[in-house]
Amino acid sequence: MTIAYDDRDWQAAMRALETMGLHLSAYKRPQLERRLGSFLDREGFPSLERMVSQLRLDRELFLRLHTYLTIHVTEFFRDPPYWEQFRAVVEANPLKRWRIWSAGCSWGAEAVTAGLILENLGQRFEVTGTDSDAVVLERARKGLYRTSDLDKVPDSWRSGFRLRGEYYELMPFKFGTLRFQTHDVVRDDPPGVFDMVICRNVIIYFHTDARRRVLHSLASSLVPGGRLFLGATETFLECRDMGFEVERPSIYRKLSE
């Protein structure tokens, strides 16, 4: 179901959702309207107003809405040629310890992918995965995956997982750590200082102003010479204005200040 909301009703709903802790102002409105309409249809609400009223009484409904509206399309080794570029950067620039932030990490597939590659290279590392959705973060922390989650994991990387009942479990890392924490990439300050930020297929969902705010925030979290790893379809045309140079496809290096 696709509904066109008038501006007054739309703004009232957005304000109400914000008071509940669901901040959606960064997202492009047409896309958000489509997803809200689909959610209303799935949950059986006749109007946006009725759903907002029920959200105040039903915490589980609120969590379902949060998870549904924040995009969680991710997978291990997504766009393999670009992860080869990531590997090449790490291999050519060994550090005492790589500090990496996986922003908007969803259930952690890309944070884990980075960890697997660093582990394979024998590079010490700390990977911090963040997302605004507590539900998907809980799944990320468990490190348990369905067989279908591993469909696109190359055979040579399957040894990083072991079968545990009906799930596959991520094997402990020898050279690094992986942790997950709640963080809103649009609203919150960066969770630290990093050598690389992975933020793939996240900013494409934001309107122009929010996109620029997020890029500035990601840039501020990087040390001079740090890398920003974006999605294969994302453009960063203003990279030089923000103090970056293109190093490899989808990987940008922050210039020394």
C-alpha positions in Angstrom: 0.0 0.0 0.0 1.4 3.4 -1.0 -0.1 6.5 0.7 0.7 10.1 0.1 0.4 12.0 3.4 -0.2 15.7 3.6 2.6 17.7 5.1 0.7 18.5 8.4 -0.1 14.8 9.1 3.3 13.7 8.1 5.1 16.2 10.3 2.9 15.4 13.3 3.7 11.7 12.9 7.4 12.4 12.6 7.4 14.5 15.7 5.5 11.8 17.6 7.9 9.1 16.5 10.8 11.3 17.5 9.5 11.7 21.1 9.5 7.9 21.3 13.1 7.7 20.2 12.7 6.9 16.5 14.5 9.7 14.5 13.7 9.5 10.8 14.3 13.0 9.6 17.5 12.0 7.7 15.7 9.6 5.4 14.4 10.5 2.0 10.7 11.0 2.4 9.4 9.2 -0.7 11.2 6.0 0.3 10.1 6.4 3.9 6.5 6.8 2.9 6.6 3.6 0.9 8.0 1.6 3.8 5.6 3.1 6.2 2.7 2.3 3.9 3.9 -1.3 3.6 4.3 -1.6 7.4 0.8 -0.3 8.0 -0.6 -2.8 5.6 1.4 -5.7 7.1 0.3 -4.8 10.7 -3.3 -4.0 9.7 -3.5 -0.3 10.6 -6.0 1.8 8.7 -4.0 5.0 9.2 -0.7 6.4 10.3 -2.4 8.2 13.2 -3.8 4.9 14.5 -0.4 3.2 14.3 1.3 6.1 16.2 -1.3 5.9 18.9 -0.7 2.2 19.3 3.0 2.6 19.4 2.7 4.5 22.7 1.2 1.3 24.2 3.1 -1.5 22.5 6.9 -1.6 22.9 7.1 -4.7 20.7 5.3 -2.9 17.9 7.7 0.0 18.2 10.7 -2.4 17.9 9.2 -4.0 14.9 8.7 -0.6 13.2 12.3 0.5 14.0 13.7 -2.6 12.5 11.5 -2.4 9.5 12.2 1.2 8.7 16.0 1.2 9.2 17.6 -0.6 6.2 19.3 -3.9 7.1 20.2 -5.3 3.7 23.7 -6.7 4.2 25.7 -9.9 3.7 29.2 -11.3 4.1 31.7 -10.3 1.4 29.1 -8.1 -0.3 30.6 -7.0 -3.6 33.7 -9.2 -3.4 36.0 -7.1 -5.7 35.6 -4.2 -3.3 36.7 -6.4 -0.4 39.7 -7.3 -2.4 40.5 -3.6 -2.5 40.1 -3.4 1.2 42.5 -6.3 1.6 45.0 -4.7 -0.7 44.9 -1.4 1.4 45.4 -3.3 4.7 48.2 -5.5 3.2 50.1 -2.5 1.8 49.7 -0.4 5.0 50.4 -2.7 8.0 49.7 -1.0 11.4 50.5 -2.0 14.9 46.7 -2.4 15.4 43.9 -1.5 13.0 41.1 0.4 14.6 38.0 0.1 12.4 34.5 1.4 12.7 31.7 -0.4 10.8 28.9 2.3 10.9 25.3 1.2 10.2 26.5 -2.4 10.6 23.0 -4.0 10.8 23.5 -7.6 12.0 27.3 -7.4 11.6 28.1 -9.1 8.3 30.5 -6.4 7.1 32.2 -6.0 10.5 32.8 -9.7 10.5 34.0 -9.7 6.9 36.6 -7.1 7.9 37.7 -9.1 10.9 38.1 -12.3 8.8 40.3 -10.5 6.3 42.4 -8.9 9.0 42.7 -12.2 10.8 43.8 -13.9 7.6 46.5 -11.3 7.1 47.8 -11.6 10.7 47.0 -8.0 11.4 46.0 -7.0 14.9 42.7 -5.2 15.0 39.7 -3.8 16.9 36.5 -3.6 14.9 33.6 -1.6 16.4 30.2 -2.3 14.7 27.4 0.2 15.4 23.7 0.5 14.5 20.7 2.4 15.9 18.6 -0.8 16.0 19.0 -2.7 19.3 17.2 -5.8 17.8 19.7 -6.4 15.0 22.6 -5.6 17.3 21.6 -8.4 19.6 21.8 -10.7 16.7 25.2 -9.3 15.8 26.5 -9.9 19.3 25.5 -13.6 19.3 27.6 -14.3 16.2 25.2 -17.1 15.1 24.2 -17.4 11.4 21.7 -19.4 9.4 23.1 -21.6 6.6 21.6 -19.1 4.1 23.6 -16.3 5.6 26.8 -18.1 4.5 25.6 -18.7 0.9 28.0 -16.0 -0.5 30.9 -16.7 1.8 33.7 -18.1 -0.4 34.7 -21.6 0.4 38.2 -20.5 1.4 36.7 -18.4 4.2 34.2 -21.0 5.6 36.8 -22.1 8.1 36.0 -18.9 10.1 32.7 -20.5 11.1 31.8 -23.7 12.8 28.5 -25.6 13.0 26.7 -25.2 16.3 23.3 -27.0 16.2 21.2 -25.5 13.5 23.4 -22.4 13.2 27.0 -21.5 12.2 29.0 -19.7 14.9 31.8 -17.3 14.2 35.1 -18.7 15.4 37.1 -16.7 18.0 39.6 -14.3 16.5 43.3 -14.8 17.4 44.6 -11.3 16.3 41.7 -9.0 17.1 38.4 -8.2 18.8 34.9 -7.4 17.5 32.3 -5.5 19.5 28.9 -4.0 18.8 27.2 -1.0 20.3 24.2 1.2 19.8 24.9 4.4 17.8 22.9 6.6 15.5 25.2 7.7 12.7 23.1 10.7 12.0 22.7 12.1 15.5 25.5 10.8 17.6 29.2 11.8 17.8 31.6 9.2 16.5 32.4 6.4 19.0 36.1 6.9 18.8 39.1 7.6 16.6 39.8 5.1 13.8 42.2 4.1 11.0 39.3 3.1 8.8 35.5 3.6 8.7 33.4 1.1 6.8 30.0 2.7 5.9 28.7 0.9 2.9 25.2 1.3 1.4 24.0 3.6 4.2 24.2 7.2 3.1 22.3 6.4 -0.1 19.1 6.4 1.9 19.6 9.9 3.4 18.6 13.2 1.9 21.4 15.6 0.8 21.8 17.6 4.1 21.8 14.5 6.3 24.2 12.7 3.9 26.7 15.6 4.2 26.4 15.7 8.0 27.1 12.0 8.2 30.1 12.2 5.8 31.6 15.1 7.9 31.1 13.0 11.1 32.7 9.9 9.6 35.6 12.1 8.4 36.1 13.6 11.8 36.5 10.2 13.3 39.5 9.3 11.1 43.1 9.9 11.8 45.1 11.7 9.0 45.8 9.0 6.4 42.7 7.1 7.6 40.4 5.4 5.1 36.7 5.7 4.3 35.2 2.6 2.7 31.8 3.3 1.0 29.4 1.2 -1.0 29.9 0.2 -4.6 27.0 2.4 -5.8 27.7 5.4 -3.5 29.4 8.5 -4.8 31.6 10.9 -2.9 32.0 13.7 -5.4 32.9 16.2 -2.7 35.7 14.1 -1.3 38.5 16.6 -2.1 36.4 19.4 -0.4 36.3 17.3 2.7 40.0 16.5 2.6 40.1 13.1 0.9 41.6 11.6 -2.2 40.5 8.5 -4.1 42.9 5.6 -3.2 41.0 2.7 -4.7 37.5 2.1 -6.0 35.1 3.1 -3.1 38.1 3.7 -0.7 39.1 7.2 0.1 42.2 8.3 2.1 42.0 11.3 4.4 44.8 13.7 3.6 47.1 15.0 6.4 46.0 18.2 7.9 
